[in-house]
Amino acid sequence: MQKDFLSFLKAIFIFSLILSVFIYLASLFFSSVKIDSITWIILSYFFILTLIFHYGLLRSSQGKPQGFIRYYMAATTFKLFVHIIVLSLYCLFNRQEAVRFIITFLIFYVLFTVFEVTLAAKKFKK
């Protein structure tokens, strides 16, 4: 499990670094794109949440297959609720930036979900 987690850690660092470079370049070359600290916080939020989720996924795969399935379903539901709470609270207290926040959040959500599912499918393809 340790080797699998270190492999995932390397992959998520590279993925996040590529996203960071892209965000930085977009902020330099496109004046209409507003990149601020919130964008970097959202990136960090998804990085940490994905890392924690995948660690639990690797731990749950050590036991029975039913445990893995239960963990995956429960963790996915929990993450969805956390995302809804974060979106709701931010938009409630920052109404003037709500649309930009939601769009940025959605983009990162899709990118990290595709990344996570792709790596999980490769790892657990049995």
N, C-alpha and C positions, 0 to 999 in steps of 0.2 A: 504494500500500500504506500509506503514511504516513497518508493521510486515513482509510482504513478502520480502522487501528489506533486513531487518535484518537477516532473514532466509537465503537469498541468500548470504549475506556477510559472515555469519558463514560458509556456505558450501564452498565458494570460498577460504576462509582462510584455512580451513582444507585441501582442494584439493591442494592448493599451498604449504602448509606445507609438505604434503606427497611428492609432487614433489621435494621440496627442500631437504628433507632427502634422497630421492633416488639419486638426483644429487650429494649430498655430499658423500654418500656411494660409488657411482660409481667412483668419483674422488679418493677415498682412495684405493679401491680394484682393479681397473683396470688402470694400468699405461698407457695403450694406449689411454684411453679416455681423451681428453683435455678439462678440465673444467676451464674456466677463467671468468673474469668479464663480458664478452659479454654474456655468458650463463645466468648469473644472471640478466643482463639488459633485455634480451629477455623475461625471466620469468616475470619480473616486467612489461614490456610493455604489455604482454598479460593479466596479472592480471588487470591492470588499464583499458585497453580497454574493456575487458569483463565486468568489473564492471560498467563502464559508459554505455555500450550498454544495459545491463540488466536493469539498472535504467530507461533508456528511454523506454524500453520495458514495464516495469511495469506502467510507467506514461501513455503510449499510450493505455494501456488496460483499462484505466478508462473510456474512451469515447466510441465512436462507433466502431464496429468491423472493419469497413473500415479503420479507422485511425490506428488501430493496424497493419493491413496488410500493409498499406502504409509505416508506420514507419519501420516495420521489413524489408521490401524489400529495402527501401532507406538506412537504416543503414547498412544492409549487403553489399550493393553495395559500400557505402562509406568506410566501413572497408576494403573491398577488394582493393580499390584504395589506401588506406593508407598503407596497407601491401605491395603492389607493389612498392610504392614510397620508403618505408623504405628499402626493399630488393634491389632495384635498386641503391639507393644512397650509401648504405653500400658497395655493391659489386663494384660500380664504384670507390670508394675511397680506398678500401682495397681488391684489386684483389687477393693477396696471401692467404687471409683467406676466400674468397668468398664461396667456396664449403662447408667448415665446417659451416659457418654462415647459408647458405641456408638449409642444412640438419637439423641443430639445430632449425631453424625457422620453418621448416616444421613439425618437431616432436611436438613442442609446439602448432603450429596451429591446428594440428589434435587433440591433447589432449584437448585443451581448447574449440574447436568447439564441440567435443563429449560431454564434460561436460556441456557446455552452452545449447546445443540442448536438452539434457536429462532433465536438470532442467526446461527449458522452456516448454517442452512437459508435464512434470508432473504438472506444475503450471497452464498451460492454457488448460488442457485437459477438455473440456466441450462439 
